[in-house]
Amino acid sequence: MSKKRRLKRYRLSLYRLILRRQRLPAFLLGILLFLLGTLTWFRWIAWPEPPLERWFLGASLLSLLYWIFTLFAPALAYVQPRHDRIRLQTPFYRLNISFRRIRSTRPVDIAKAFPLETTPRGFRRSIRRFYGMTALGINLSSWPLPRWLLSLLLGRMMLAPDQPGIILITHDWIDLSKQVETMLGSWSDEQRLRLQHPGTNVSEILQGDDNKR
C-alpha cells in the first residue's frame, strides 16, 4: 500500500454542513454590528449610547473572524487511517484512537442511530439531511476519554448512542471502511510477528518472507 493511499483523508460531512449553515448568519451579524457601532461612533444615531459602540465594533470583529473561520474550517474536519491509529480531526480538537482500542467496524443507518425523537432539537435539522445514508461505525473496547468530555469536544452526533464507539459520516464510507480494515489488518500482522519474534525488527522479518517467495 502506497504512502499516499495510506494517508488519505476523509472529510466529516456533519461538520461541513453545520459550519456552512453558520457562515451566512455570522457574516450578516458581523455587518449589522459593524454598522451599529460605526453609526454610533460618528453620532449619527442615538442608540446604542457611547461607549457601547466599542463593544459593538468588537463583537463585529469577532463575528467576522468566525465567518472567515467557517470558510476553511471544513477542511480541518476529517478522519485519517494511519499505520497504528485512526486520527479524528475536528476544527477544534484532534483525537487519536489506537488500533488496540478498536474491536470492529460496522455500517450504521443514520436514521436508526439518531431518530428525531431522541436527537437534541438543535441538531435535528442537520442530522435529518443525512437520513437514508449510511455511516461507518467504529466499535471501541472503551472510551478513550470520558463520554461527557468527548461529547463536549467532538459533539454528540459523533458518539455511538448504544455502546462505546465513534460514528463517522463521510461521503465515501465504504472506501473509508476498506482503508480502516486494511490498516488494522496490517497492524495486527505486525503485532503477531512481534510476539512470535520478540526483539527482532518486523521489517526484517517481512523482507525475509518476501525473499523466500
Secondary structure, 3 states (H helix, E strand, C coil): CCHHHHCCCEECHHHHHHHHHHHHHHHHHHHHHHHHHHHHHCCCCCCCCCCHHHHHHHHHHHHHHHHHHHHHHHHHCEEEECCCEEEEECCCCEEEEEHHHEEEEEEEEHHHHCCHHHCCHHHHHHHHCCCCCEEEEEEECCCCCCHHHHHHHHCHHHECCCCCEEEECCCCHHHHHHHHHHHHHHHHHHHHHHHHCCCCCHHHHHHHHHHHC
